[in-house]
Each structure stands twice: as C-alpha cells, then as structure tokens.
C-alpha cells in the first residue's frame, strides 16, 4: 500500500500551544513561501491550508494568515504541490468561491482541492459575521454549498433552490480544467452521512490504527450505499518527531506536551470541544498540537516512524498531513530519512 506525504501549512505561525517560541515559524508570507518552495522541491504531495480568522494555537490576539489569498500565493511559487484549502460555508458565498477556485485552477491546473469544514468556533463566527447554525444544520449547509459548486463547475447557466442557497441562471466561466477533489471531515453520525453524500474524500483527525480502520470502513460503507463506490482518498494529520534515537524523540515529545492551562490557546481548545460532537474525549496532551496530531504516535527514529506510517497506509490512509516544528527543517529531515522507507506516489518526483 502506498501513502502520499503532505503537510499542514502553519497559518498560525506554528503548531505548538505550549511553546511560545518556535524559532523561525512566524505567521508571515516570507516563512510560508520558504516552506512551500522547499516542500515542492522535496516532493511533498499536498499541503492543507486551514481557514481560521482567529489564531486557535497561539491565542486569539496573535496574528494568523487568511487561507485563500495565501493559497493563491503558494500555487504561484510552486510547480507540483497540490494545495487543499479549507472553506467554511458560513463565511463564503458559494458562487463567488466557485469563481475563485476556477481562477486558481487557471494559475495551477489540477493542483487545487478543497477541504469543506462545517466550522466549530462560535466566537470566531460572532467576530467575523459568519453564519453559524446548529451542529447538524451546518452539515446540511455544507452539502448544499458543494452542490452549488459542482453545479456551477459543470453547467452554464446554473440554477439552484435549497434551504440555504438560491441561484437563477448564474454563470461561472472559465471552469476548472478538472473537477477539484472535495475533502471533508466530521465525526457525528449526521456529519458522516452528509460527507459520504457530498464529498469525494474524507479527512479525519489523528487516531490510533484501530480508530482509523473503523473510520475507513464506516465511510466506505456509507459511500458504497449512497454512490456505489468507496471514498477516493483518506487523509489524516499527524505531528511527526524524527530523531537519531528513540530517547531523543521522547525528550522532544516531553518538551512540547507540558501543558499550561493558562496559555492563550487553551480557551479555544475548550470551545472546540463544546461545539463539536466528538467520538472521544480529548486529553490535555492532545491539546498540545491540535487535530489530535500526537495520537498516531509518529515519534521515534526514521525507521520507527516509517514503519508506523506504513501501518497507517495498510489501515487505509492515503494522505498523511505532517505537522512538525520547526517545519522547514523537519520536512527536510523527513524527506531525507523517511521518504526512502515509505512507498508513495510522490517519491518519484522527490528523487528527480
């Protein structure tokens, strides 16, 4: 089984909630450009650009970068990297977003994909005027949002009448050269059912091998029932620590997981738990990097981490979205030490 290795773009200037100083990892275009160009050169497959208007890692008063303008810039300075940009329907008009995606596809044909997020942060929606309905209704809205996108990318003119959106004879030209892959994630039954209906691919939080196997089986069964075929891709984020010895890796893990409940990002972590219907209770250790990135336990020597990644490939993960700090240095280490040990489609590009 092969697995593509990608990474998570640090729009918040880092990944660690307990470590204030992450070296060069600042929330600036200069840093993101450096990481993007290096990742593209090294052969990483995809970057996920999260959409958050407030900083949930370093505290809401800390700077963070806007996803869609950043994605355009990343696409413009790279040649092969696929950019998966998160979009929350409550903050966008779908026809405008369809036009944006079509334009980005003209900049970088075939390298644009979406991660449709139902959203969880009520305070952010309040501050920025986002539409934030009840939990299950947010997935209904997301389903309509994607139906509008698909319609506008496939038909001219396009009309639509739903509970959340209504369009009459709308024209979006040019259209993407290829249909952008639509990822989505969610853990509630209502969320999974909606995602199996409207998304091409599923992205989950970090999990154990058993949790991943269960998620893959569940989502494939839902997709088979609705569409007659399985999900096309399964993505998962994971925080990766590769060191020369297991003891060195463990020391780094201990350093980043010393939790301070008074840290600026802790309040957003608590709100995330309140506004999400999660399948398990998060620990404060998992709070340390978010997205349950430590749960897959990709910590150790290159051989140990590669073996674990290959186990996740066998469990059904097709795209690993790496988090690490400092990201530019760690991506280079991972490409040099882990790539040769992990069968992946991107490897041929990396070794050119």
Residue frames relative to the residue before (quaternion, step in Angstrom):
aa qw qx qy qz dx dy dz
X 1.0000 0.0000 0.0000 0.0000 0.00 0.00 0.00
X 0.2391 -0.7648 0.5805 0.1449 3.59 -0.97 0.86
X 0.1024 -0.7696 0.6280 0.0529 3.53 -1.28 0.49
X 0.3330 -0.7393 0.5490 0.2029 3.58 -0.84 0.93
X 0.2728 -0.7588 0.5737 0.1439 3.55 -1.02 0.87
X 0.0277 0.7767 -0.6266 0.0573 3.53 -0.76 1.13
X 0.3041 -0.7460 0.5544 0.2088 3.56 -1.20 -0.36
X 0.4810 -0.6497 0.5292 0.2578 3.50 -1.38 0.41
X 0.3490 -0.7466 0.5235 0.2162 3.61 -0.63 1.07
X 0.3366 -0.7789 0.4963 0.1837 3.63 -0.65 1.08
X 0.1040 -0.8343 0.5403 0.0342 3.58 0.30 1.24
X 0.6781 0.4913 -0.2776 0.4709 3.57 1.26 -0.42
X 0.5827 -0.6114 0.3734 0.3838 3.61 1.23 0.19
X 0.8018 -0.0776 0.0350 0.5915 3.60 1.16 0.45
X 0.4410 -0.7010 0.5000 0.2534 3.56 -1.31 0.09
X 0.6898 0.5459 -0.2601 0.3980 3.56 1.14 -0.65
X 0.3192 -0.7672 0.5293 0.1711 3.55 -0.70 1.08
X 0.7248 0.4433 -0.2471 0.4660 3.59 1.11 -0.55
X 0.6995 0.4059 -0.2456 0.5345 3.59 1.28 -0.24
X 0.3330 -0.7791 0.5009 0.1767 3.55 -0.46 1.23
X 0.7830 0.2842 -0.1322 0.5374 3.57 0.83 -1.00
X 0.0146 -0.8010 0.5977 -0.0297 3.57 -0.51 1.23
X 0.6484 -0.5489 0.3141 0.4239 3.55 1.06 0.79
X 0.8458 -0.1450 0.1227 0.4986 3.56 -0.85 -1.00
X 0.5268 0.6663 -0.4099 0.3324 3.61 1.22 -0.18
X 0.1405 0.7849 -0.5824 0.1582 3.55 0.15 1.32
X 0.5101 -0.6249 0.4931 0.3258 3.57 -1.24 0.49
X 0.4027 0.6887 -0.4895 0.3519 3.56 0.48 1.28
X 0.5793 -0.5720 0.4447 0.3734 3.55 -1.20 0.51
X 0.5884 0.5863 -0.3801 0.4069 3.61 1.00 -0.69
X 0.6916 0.4602 -0.2831 0.4794 3.59 0.93 -0.88
X 0.6611 0.5018 -0.3160 0.4597 3.59 0.90 -0.88
X 0.6284 0.5265 -0.3429 0.4586 3.61 0.99 -0.73
X 0.6455 0.5213 -0.3220 0.4559 3.59 0.92 -0.87
X 0.6686 0.4900 -0.2962 0.4745 3.59 0.91 -0.94
X 0.6730 0.5233 -0.3033 0.4258 3.60 0.88 -0.97
X 0.6746 0.4891 -0.2945 0.4678 3.57 0.88 -0.95
X 0.6601 0.4984 -0.3121 0.4673 3.58 0.96 -0.83
X 0.6598 0.5095 -0.3136 0.4548 3.60 0.90 -0.89
X 0.6312 0.5271 -0.3217 0.4693 3.57 1.02 -0.80
X 0.6675 0.4980 -0.2955 0.4681 3.58 0.94 -0.90
X 0.6954 0.4874 -0.2726 0.4523 3.58 0.98 -0.84
X 0.5414 -0.6624 0.3786 0.3531 3.61 1.21 -0.32
X 0.3255 0.7258 -0.5391 0.2770 3.60 1.11 0.51
X 0.5082 -0.7266 0.3986 0.2341 3.54 -0.94 0.99
X 0.8171 -0.0018 0.1018 0.5674 3.58 0.75 -1.10
X 0.1033 -0.7384 0.6516 0.1393 3.53 -1.22 0.48
X 0.2727 -0.7225 0.6086 0.1826 3.55 -1.06 0.79
X 0.1596 -0.7681 0.6156 0.0753 3.56 -0.85 1.04
X 0.2556 -0.8007 0.5194 0.1541 3.62 -0.27 1.19
X 0.2987 -0.7397 0.5765 0.1767 3.54 -1.15 0.68
X 0.2435 0.7222 -0.6087 0.2205 3.54 -0.45 1.32
X 0.2906 -0.7754 0.5364 0.1632 3.58 -0.78 0.98
X 0.7037 0.2798 -0.2283 0.6119 3.57 1.35 -0.17
X 0.4895 -0.6791 0.4728 0.2751 3.56 -1.16 0.63
X 0.1538 -0.8268 0.5368 0.0679 3.59 -0.36 1.22
X 0.6230 0.5330 -0.3512 0.4522 3.62 1.23 -0.02
X 0.8124 0.2633 -0.1064 0.5092 3.56 0.86 -1.00
X 0.6546 -0.4729 0.3197 0.4957 3.59 1.30 -0.02
X 0.5932 -0.6510 0.3459 0.3236 3.56 -0.96 0.90
X 0.6605 0.4906 -0.3272 0.4648 3.62 1.14 -0.33
X 0.5469 0.6085 -0.4013 0.4118 3.60 1.24 -0.11
X 0.5610 -0.6186 0.4230 0.3518 3.62 -1.10 0.57
X 0.0422 0.7538 -0.6557 0.0023 3.55 -1.29 0.52
X 0.4410 -0.7181 0.4900 0.2231 3.56 -1.23 0.53
X 0.4946 -0.6692 0.4827 0.2732 3.57 -1.15 0.77
X 0.5444 -0.7102 0.3531 0.2730 3.53 -0.77 1.13
X 0.7524 0.4529 -0.2611 0.4008 3.60 0.69 -1.02
X 0.6361 0.4788 -0.3392 0.5011 3.60 1.01 -0.66
X 0.6329 0.5285 -0.3287 0.4605 3.58 1.05 -0.76
X 0.6468 0.5316 -0.3240 0.4406 3.60 0.95 -0.84
X 0.6254 0.5323 -0.3397 0.4584 3.59 0.99 -0.79
X 0.6701 0.4967 -0.3001 0.4629 3.55 0.96 -0.86
X 0.6387 0.5218 -0.3288 0.4600 3.60 0.97 -0.82
X 0.6542 0.5121 -0.3145 0.4592 3.59 0.91 -0.88
X 0.6715 0.5228 -0.2979 0.4325 3.58 1.01 -0.82
X 0.7581 0.3726 -0.2188 0.4884 3.63 1.05 -0.60
X 0.6820 0.4270 -0.2950 0.5153 3.62 1.26 0.15
X 0.3947 -0.7452 0.5003 0.1963 3.55 -1.27 0.41
X 0.8190 0.2246 -0.0829 0.5215 3.59 1.01 -0.77
X 0.5574 0.6604 -0.3736 0.3370 3.57 1.11 -0.66
X 0.2941 -0.7186 0.5990 0.1958 3.59 -0.94 0.89
X 0.2004 -0.7812 0.5840 0.0924 3.58 -0.94 0.93
X 0.1170 -0.7785 0.6162 0.0230 3.54 -0.62 1.23
X 0.0929 -0.8311 0.5482 0.0078 3.57 -0.29 1.27
X 0.4016 -0.7114 0.5258 0.2371 3.54 -0.89 0.97
X 0.0312 -0.7800 0.6250 0.0042 3.56 -1.14 0.73
X 0.1791 -0.7649 0.6106 0.1004 3.56 -0.91 0.96
X 0.4537 -0.7305 0.4336 0.2691 3.62 -0.46 1.15
X 0.6411 0.5532 -0.3365 0.4120 3.60 1.04 -0.62
X 0.7121 0.4207 -0.2474 0.5047 3.59 1.29 -0.20
X 0.7540 0.3642 -0.1862 0.5140 3.62 1.24 -0.07
X 0.3715 -0.6390 0.6141 0.2767 3.53 -1.34 0.42
X 0.4593 -0.7325 0.4115 0.2883 3.62 -0.54 1.07
X 0.6380 0.5223 -0.3523 0.4427 3.63 0.98 -0.67
X 0.6373 0.5065 -0.3246 0.4816 3.59 1.05 -0.75
X 0.6542 0.5044 -0.3109 0.4700 3.57 0.98 -0.83
X 0.6077 0.5450 -0.3525 0.4577 3.60 1.04 -0.70
X 0.6529 0.5041 -0.2994 0.4796 3.57 1.03 -0.81
X 0.6294 0.5395 -0.3231 0.4566 3.58 1.02 -0.82
X 0.6772 0.4894 -0.2909 0.4661 3.57 0.87 -0.97
X 0.6342 0.5262 -0.3335 0.4580 3.60 0.97 -0.78
X 0.6505 0.5053 -0.3123 0.4732 3.57 1.02 -0.78
X 0.6504 0.5037 -0.3191 0.4706 3.59 0.94 -0.84
X 0.6354 0.5272 -0.3349 0.4541 3.59 1.03 -0.72
X 0.6329 0.5100 -0.3433 0.4706 3.59 1.11 -0.54
X 0.6218 0.5165 -0.3313 0.4866 3.59 1.22 -0.49
X 0.8031 0.0425 0.0421 0.5928 3.56 0.94 -0.96
X 0.1893 -0.8375 0.4988 0.1179 3.61 0.35 1.19
X 0.8513 0.1632 -0.1425 0.4779 3.54 -0.93 1.01
X 0.6653 0.5185 -0.3065 0.4411 3.60 1.24 -0.03
X 0.5885 0.5608 -0.3661 0.4529 3.60 1.24 0.33
X 0.1078 0.7615 -0.6364 0.0591 3.57 -0.96 0.88
X 0.3669 -0.7417 0.5318 0.1804 3.56 -1.29 0.39
X 0.1388 -0.7191 0.6670 0.1366 3.51 -1.31 0.48
X 0.1802 -0.8071 0.5568 0.0785 3.58 -0.20 1.29
X 0.0914 -0.8184 0.5667 -0.0268 3.56 -0.58 1.25
X 0.4041 -0.7386 0.4869 0.2326 3.58 -0.73 1.03
X 0.4305 -0.7263 0.4230 0.3289 3.62 1.34 -0.26
X 0.1179 -0.8097 0.5739 0.0338 3.53 -1.18 0.63
X 0.6847 0.5420 -0.2666 0.4078 3.59 1.19 -0.54
X 0.2687 -0.8051 0.5111 0.1356 3.57 -0.09 1.31
X 0.6466 0.5284 -0.3299 0.4403 3.61 0.94 -0.82
X 0.6360 0.5158 -0.3288 0.4705 3.58 1.00 -0.76
X 0.6468 0.5108 -0.3178 0.4687 3.59 0.95 -0.86
X 0.6363 0.5264 -0.3308 0.4568 3.60 1.00 -0.78
X 0.6983 0.4854 -0.2824 0.4438 3.58 0.85 -0.96
X 0.7909 0.3281 -0.1558 0.4925 3.59 0.96 -0.86
X 0.5294 -0.6722 0.3957 0.3337 3.59 1.22 0.19
X 0.3408 0.7544 -0.4975 0.2594 3.58 1.12 0.57
X 0.4781 -0.6330 0.5264 0.3060 3.55 -1.24 0.52
X 0.0203 0.8321 -0.5479 0.0840 3.59 -0.52 1.18
X 0.0364 -0.8248 0.5642 -0.0068 3.61 0.31 1.24
X 0.7274 -0.3953 0.3168 0.4629 3.57 -1.32 -0.06
X 0.7409 -0.4785 0.2466 0.4015 3.56 -1.22 0.64
X 0.7410 0.4127 -0.2590 0.4620 3.62 0.55 -1.08
X 0.6283 0.5430 -0.3352 0.4450 3.58 1.08 -0.71
X 0.5832 0.5754 -0.3786 0.4306 3.60 1.12 -0.55
X 0.6595 0.4826 -0.3145 0.4830 3.61 1.09 -0.60
X 0.5886 0.5385 -0.3649 0.4800 3.59 1.13 -0.55
X 0.6415 0.5157 -0.3071 0.4777 3.54 1.02 -0.86
X 0.6528 0.5168 -0.3153 0.4553 3.59 0.94 -0.87
X 0.6344 0.5297 -0.3332 0.4538 3.59 0.99 -0.81
X 0.6632 0.4827 -0.3070 0.4827 3.60 0.91 -0.85
X 0.6080 0.5717 -0.3441 0.4301 3.57 1.01 -0.84
X 0.7007 0.4500 -0.2682 0.4844 3.59 0.86 -0.95
X 0.6003 0.5485 -0.3627 0.4552 3.60 1.05 -0.64
X 0.6485 0.4991 -0.3156 0.4804 3.58 1.02 -0.77
X 0.6323 0.5285 -0.3371 0.4552 3.60 0.91 -0.87
X 0.6859 0.4866 -0.2941 0.4543 3.58 0.78 -1.01
X 0.6536 0.5254 -0.3176 0.4425 3.55 0.96 -0.84
X 0.6890 0.4798 -0.2767 0.4675 3.56 0.94 -0.90
X 0.6649 0.4847 -0.3038 0.4803 3.60 1.13 -0.57
X 0.7450 0.4114 -0.2124 0.4802 3.59 1.20 -0.42
X 0.7999 0.2419 -0.1045 0.5392 3.60 1.10 -0.62
X 0.0049 -0.7661 0.6424 0.0185 3.54 -1.26 0.59
X 0.5061 -0.3598 -0.7592 0.1948 1.55 -1.11 2.26
X 0.3270 -0.7405 0.5557 0.1898 3.58 -1.31 0.23
X 0.0876 -0.7813 0.6172 0.0297 3.55 -1.00 0.91
X 0.0003 -0.7995 0.5974 -0.0622 3.55 -1.10 0.75
X 0.0149 -0.7760 0.6306 0.0078 3.56 -1.09 0.73
X 0.1429 0.7878 -0.5826 0.1394 3.56 -0.48 1.23
X 0.7097 -0.4316 0.3302 0.4483 3.56 -1.27 -0.21
X 0.7778 0.3349 -0.1615 0.5068 3.58 1.10 -0.71
X 0.8094 0.1673 -0.0608 0.5597 3.61 1.08 -0.65
X 0.0114 -0.7775 0.6288 -0.0032 3.53 -1.18 0.67
X 0.0390 0.7916 -0.6047 0.0784 3.56 -0.81 1.09
X 0.1085 -0.7924 0.5993 0.0353 3.55 -1.09 0.73
X 0.8597 -0.0710 0.0072 0.5057 3.56 -0.47 1.24
X 0.2814 0.7851 -0.5078 0.2160 3.60 1.04 0.71
X 0.1980 -0.7796 0.5893 0.0750 3.55 -1.02 0.94
X 0.0076 0.7531 -0.6577 0.0127 3.56 -0.95 0.97
X 0.1822 0.7529 -0.6072 0.1770 3.54 -0.57 1.25
X 0.5219 -0.2162 -0.8238 0.0476 1.57 -1.92 1.59
X 0.4526 -0.6532 0.5268 0.3017 3.52 -1.33 0.15
X 0.6209 -0.5269 0.3968 0.4235 3.62 -1.15 0.39
X 0.5358 -0.6355 0.4475 0.3297 3.57 -1.05 0.74
X 0.7678 0.0797 -0.0536 0.6334 3.57 1.18 -0.62
X 0.5888 -0.5907 0.4119 0.3671 3.54 -1.14 0.61
X 0.3944 -0.7168 0.5113 0.2631 3.66 -0.62 1.00
X 0.4654 -0.6584 0.5117 0.2967 3.58 -1.00 0.83
X 0.1989 -0.7775 0.5900 0.0884 3.56 -0.87 1.01
X 0.1312 -0.7638 0.6308 0.0386 3.55 -0.66 1.21
X 0.0702 0.7626 -0.6430 -0.0085 3.55 -1.31 0.31
X 0.1388 -0.7959 0.5849 0.0712 3.55 -1.24 0.45
X 0.2341 0.7468 -0.6007 0.1631 3.54 -1.20 0.60
X 0.3135 -0.7910 0.5054 0.1434 3.56 -1.12 0.62
X 0.5693 0.5782 -0.4043 0.4221 3.60 1.14 -0.36
X 0.6294 -0.5304 0.3929 0.4101 3.57 -1.21 0.37
X 0.6527 0.5082 -0.3200 0.4619 3.59 0.95 -0.83
X 0.6534 0.5181 -0.3147 0.4534 3.56 0.99 -0.83
X 0.6738 0.4968 -0.3018 0.4562 3.58 0.87 -0.92
X 0.6501 0.5207 -0.3236 0.4490 3.57 0.96 -0.83
X 0.6573 0.4969 -0.3095 0.4747 3.57 0.97 -0.83
X 0.6652 0.5148 -0.3048 0.4468 3.58 0.90 -0.93
X 0.6346 0.5255 -0.3322 0.4591 3.60 0.96 -0.81
X 0.6570 0.5091 -0.2960 0.4707 3.57 1.18 -0.60
X 0.8376 0.2804 -0.1250 0.4518 3.60 0.67 -1.07
X 0.7152 0.4643 -0.2670 0.4490 3.65 1.10 -0.49
X 0.4562 -0.6534 0.5313 0.2876 3.54 -1.28 0.48
X 0.8103 0.1395 0.0052 0.5691 3.55 1.03 -0.88
X 0.3054 -0.7580 0.5587 0.1414 3.54 -1.21 0.60
X 0.0742 -0.7733 0.6283 0.0417 3.57 -0.93 0.91
X 0.1447 -0.8119 0.5649 0.0276 3.55 -0.71 1.14
X 0.5743 -0.5214 0.4756 0.4148 3.56 -1.31 0.10
X 0.6582 -0.4890 0.3816 0.4267 3.55 -1.28 0.25
X 0.0444 0.8171 -0.5712 0.0647 3.57 -0.96 0.85
X 0.6109 -0.5062 0.4397 0.4210 3.52 -1.31 0.06
X 0.6807 -0.4757 0.3491 0.4341 3.58 -1.25 0.23
X 0.6558 0.5049 -0.3200 0.4610 3.59 0.95 -0.82
X 0.6444 0.5145 -0.3239 0.4638 3.60 0.98 -0.80
X 0.6561 0.5072 -0.3113 0.4641 3.57 0.97 -0.83
X 0.6406 0.5185 -0.3342 0.4573 3.59 0.90 -0.86
X 0.6568 0.5101 -0.3084 0.4619 3.57 0.97 -0.85
X 0.6551 0.5116 -0.3113 0.4607 3.60 0.95 -0.87
X 0.6594 0.5107 -0.3100 0.4563 3.58 0.90 -0.93
X 0.6715 0.4943 -0.3042 0.4606 3.58 0.87 -0.93
X 0.6648 0.5161 -0.3073 0.4441 3.57 0.93 -0.90
X 0.7116 0.4529 -0.2750 0.4614 3.60 0.80 -0.98
X 0.6279 0.5188 -0.3456 0.4660 3.60 1.04 -0.66
X 0.6426 0.5191 -0.3288 0.4577 3.58 0.99 -0.79
X 0.6526 0.5039 -0.3173 0.4684 3.58 0.97 -0.81
X 0.6722 0.4947 -0.2999 0.4621 3.59 0.92 -0.90
X 0.6237 0.5295 -0.3376 0.4655 3.60 1.01 -0.77
X 0.6659 0.5061 -0.3060 0.4548 3.58 0.95 -0.88
X 0.7321 0.4288 -0.2400 0.4717 3.61 0.93 -0.89
X 0.8361 0.2190 -0.0666 0.4986 3.59 0.80 -1.04
X 0.4749 -0.6860 0.4370 0.3359 3.58 1.20 -0.36
X 0.7464 0.2752 -0.2096 0.5685 3.59 1.23 0.32
X 0.5569 -0.6226 0.4240 0.3499 3.61 -1.16 0.47
X 0.6680 -0.4510 0.4042 0.4325 3.55 -1.38 0.08
X 0.4874 -0.7089 0.4289 0.2754 3.59 -0.94 0.86
X 0.8039 0.0184 0.0175 0.5942 3.61 1.01 -0.77
X 0.1460 -0.7522 0.6332 0.1095 3.54 -1.24 0.56
X 0.0975 -0.8100 0.5779 0.0201 3.56 -0.64 1.15
X 0.0086 -0.7857 0.6185 0.0007 3.55 -1.23 0.55
X 0.3237 -0.7225 0.5674 0.2263 3.61 -0.93 0.81
X 0.0461 0.7817 -0.6216 0.0190 3.56 -1.20 0.52
X 0.3524 -0.6976 0.5809 0.2275 3.54 -1.04 0.82
X 0.1537 -0.8240 0.5450 0.0202 3.55 -0.66 1.17
X 0.0280 -0.7617 0.6473 -0.0024 3.54 -0.99 0.96
X 0.0012 0.7883 -0.6132 0.0501 3.58 -0.54 1.23
X 0.0786 0.7846 -0.6089 0.0860 3.57 -0.79 1.07
X 0.6738 -0.5126 0.3443 0.4059 3.57 -1.26 0.30
X 0.7874 0.1367 -0.0821 0.5955 3.59 1.12 -0.62
X 0.6181 -0.5487 0.4138 0.3817 3.55 -1.25 0.47
X 0.6279 0.5472 -0.3363 0.4395 3.59 1.05 -0.76
X 0.6381 0.5153 -0.3275 0.4692 3.61 0.99 -0.79
X 0.6494 0.5122 -0.3164 0.4646 3.58 0.95 -0.85
X 0.6572 0.5097 -0.3116 0.4595 3.59 0.96 -0.82
X 0.6246 0.5280 -0.3447 0.4608 3.61 1.01 -0.71
X 0.6487 0.4981 -0.3192 0.4788 3.59 0.99 -0.76
X 0.6287 0.5290 -0.3315 0.4637 3.57 1.01 -0.78
X 0.6484 0.5130 -0.3153 0.4658 3.58 0.94 -0.86
X 0.6442 0.5465 -0.3238 0.4261 3.58 0.98 -0.83
X 0.7632 0.4031 -0.2206 0.4543 3.59 0.83 -0.93
X 0.7153 0.4579 -0.2595 0.4596 3.61 1.20 -0.27
X 0.4133 0.6616 -0.5064 0.3675 3.59 1.17 0.48
X 0.2029 -0.8510 0.4780 0.0776 3.57 -0.05 1.36
X 0.1280 -0.7440 0.6523 0.0673 3.52 -1.09 0.90
X 0.3154 -0.7837 0.4998 0.1911 3.64 -0.30 1.19
X 0.6550 0.4979 -0.3163 0.4723 3.60 1.23 -0.27
X 0.4260 0.7110 -0.4680 0.3064 3.60 1.25 0.07
X 0.6535 -0.5740 0.3249 0.3714 3.63 -1.08 0.67
X 0.7147 0.4740 -0.2694 0.4381 3.60 1.06 -0.67
X 0.5014 0.6947 -0.4250 0.2920 3.58 1.21 -0.23
X 0.6152 0.5612 -0.3551 0.4248 3.61 1.03 -0.69
X 0.6703 0.4833 -0.3129 0.4683 3.62 0.93 -0.80
X 0.5875 0.5598 -0.3606 0.4598 3.60 1.14 -0.59
X 0.6694 0.4880 -0.2984 0.4741 3.58 0.92 -0.87
X 0.6540 0.5004 -0.3225 0.4668 3.61 1.01 -0.76
X 0.5917 0.5662 -0.3588 0.4478 3.58 1.07 -0.72
X 0.6755 0.4848 -0.2979 0.4690 3.59 0.93 -0.86
X 0.6506 0.5268 -0.3225 0.4418 3.59 1.00 -0.78
X 0.7865 0.3717 -0.1662 0.4643 3.60 0.90 -0.94
X 0.6682 0.4413 -0.3021 0.5173 3.59 1.27 0.19
X 0.3229 -0.7118 0.5853 0.2155 3.54 -1.12 0.69
X 0.0527 -0.8516 0.5210 -0.0225 3.54 0.22 1.36
X 0.4896 -0.6752 0.4741 0.2823 3.55 -1.18 0.60
X 0.7896 0.1183 -0.0939 0.5947 3.60 1.24 -0.12
X 0.5308 -0.6169 0.4766 0.3326 3.53 -1.29 0.39
X 0.3520 -0.7443 0.5291 0.2052 3.57 -0.87 0.94
X 0.3439 -0.7215 0.5618 0.2134 3.55 -1.08 0.73
X 0.6305 -0.5322 0.3949 0.4040 3.54 -1.24 0.33
X 0.5777 0.5590 -0.3878 0.4509 3.58 1.12 -0.51
X 0.6767 0.4789 -0.3008 0.4713 3.59 0.93 -0.83
X 0.5355 0.6093 -0.3927 0.4334 3.56 1.24 -0.42
X 0.5786 0.6696 -0.3684 0.2848 3.58 1.00 -0.84
X 0.8106 0.1665 -0.0983 0.5527 3.62 1.02 -0.68
X 0.4735 -0.6892 0.4443 0.3214 3.64 1.15 -0.18
X 0.8235 0.2537 -0.2111 0.4613 3.54 -1.42 0.25
X 0.4970 -0.6733 0.4020 0.3715 3.58 1.25 0.49
X 0.1767 0.8608 -0.4636 0.1139 3.54 1.17 0.68
X 0.6824 0.4773 -0.2974 0.4670 3.60 1.14 -0.46
X 0.5089 0.6933 -0.4070 0.3076 3.57 1.21 -0.38
X 0.6576 0.4999 -0.3414 0.4484 3.67 0.99 -0.59
X 0.3177 -0.7929 0.4724 0.2175 3.61 1.30 -0.22
X 0.2626 0.7462 -0.5596 0.2471 3.57 0.76 1.05
X 0.3715 0.7080 -0.4709 0.3728 3.52 0.67 1.25
X 0.5612 0.5939 -0.4374 0.3756 3.58 -0.73 1.02
X 0.7308 -0.3251 0.2999 0.5199 3.54 -1.14 -0.66
X 0.6870 -0.4636 0.3437 0.4415 3.58 -1.26 0.25
X 0.6534 0.5198 -0.3161 0.4504 3.59 0.97 -0.83
X 0.6630 0.5005 -0.3056 0.4655 3.59 0.97 -0.85
X 0.6710 0.4904 -0.2983 0.4694 3.57 0.92 -0.90
X 0.6523 0.5127 -0.3196 0.4579 3.61 0.94 -0.83
X 0.6351 0.5236 -0.3338 0.4594 3.58 0.98 -0.80
X 0.6575 0.5054 -0.3025 0.4699 3.55 1.00 -0.85
X 0.6335 0.5236 -0.3285 0.4654 3.60 0.98 -0.82
X 0.6548 0.5070 -0.3140 0.4644 3.58 0.95 -0.85
X 0.6005 0.5426 -0.3550 0.4679 3.59 1.12 -0.62
X 0.6639 0.4900 -0.3076 0.4737 3.59 1.00 -0.78
X 0.5919 0.5444 -0.3693 0.4657 3.58 1.10 -0.58
X 0.6653 0.4894 -0.3012 0.4766 3.59 0.95 -0.84
X 0.6502 0.5121 -0.3137 0.4654 3.60 1.15 -0.59
X 0.6766 -0.5248 0.2811 0.4334 3.60 1.25 -0.17
X 0.5063 0.6275 -0.4471 0.3874 3.61 1.21 -0.05
X 0.1618 -0.8036 0.5686 0.0689 3.57 -0.86 1.01
X 0.7772 0.1881 -0.1055 0.5911 3.59 1.26 -0.32
X 0.1220 -0.7794 0.6131 0.0426 3.57 -0.67 1.15
X 0.1743 -0.7875 0.5873 0.0671 3.57 -0.75 1.10
X 0.2255 -0.8401 0.4867 0.0807 3.52 -0.08 1.39
X 0.1012 -0.7147 0.6879 0.0756 3.49 -1.22 0.80
X 0.1597 0.7709 -0.6016 0.1351 3.58 -1.01 0.81
X 0.1334 -0.7956 0.5882 0.0570 3.57 -1.21 0.43
X 0.5077 -0.3071 -0.7931 0.1377 1.49 -1.53 2.04
X 0.5660 -0.6905 0.3349 0.3012 3.54 -0.74 1.13
X 0.6696 0.5093 -0.3347 0.4246 3.62 0.80 -0.90
X 0.6702 0.4848 -0.3032 0.4732 3.60 0.94 -0.83
X 0.6967 0.4864 -0.2851 0.4435 3.58 0.88 -0.91
X 0.6121 0.5332 -0.3625 0.4579 3.62 1.03 -0.64
X 0.6417 0.5112 -0.3271 0.4689 3.58 1.01 -0.76
X 0.6442 0.5154 -0.3191 0.4664 3.59 0.98 -0.84
X 0.6696 0.5015 -0.2952 0.4615 3.58 0.93 -0.93
X 0.6499 0.5121 -0.3237 0.4590 3.59 0.94 -0.82
X 0.6936 0.4832 -0.2760 0.4574 3.56 0.95 -0.87
X 0.8086 0.3337 -0.1454 0.4622 3.58 0.82 -1.01
X 0.7596 0.3893 -0.2046 0.4792 3.60 1.00 -0.78
X 0.5706 0.6218 -0.3837 0.3748 3.62 0.95 -0.79
X 0.6994 0.4792 -0.3162 0.4257 3.66 0.73 -0.90
X 0.7025 0.4724 -0.2528 0.4685 3.60 1.24 -0.42
X 0.7127 0.4135 -0.2264 0.5195 3.59 1.30 -0.14
X 0.3413 -0.7319 0.5458 0.2234 3.66 -0.57 1.06
X 0.1926 0.7800 -0.5712 0.1682 3.58 -0.68 1.08
X 0.5994 -0.5815 0.4199 0.3554 3.54 -1.20 0.63
X 0.6791 0.5222 -0.2972 0.4216 3.59 1.02 -0.79
X 0.5050 0.6919 -0.4232 0.2950 3.61 1.18 -0.39
X 0.6306 0.5410 -0.3498 0.4328 3.60 0.94 -0.78
X 0.6405 0.5057 -0.3243 0.4784 3.56 1.05 -0.75
X 0.6591 0.5375 -0.3154 0.4209 3.57 0.91 -0.94
X 0.7529 0.4185 -0.2185 0.4584 3.59 1.00 -0.76
X 0.3954 0.7241 -0.4841 0.2915 3.60 1.22 0.16
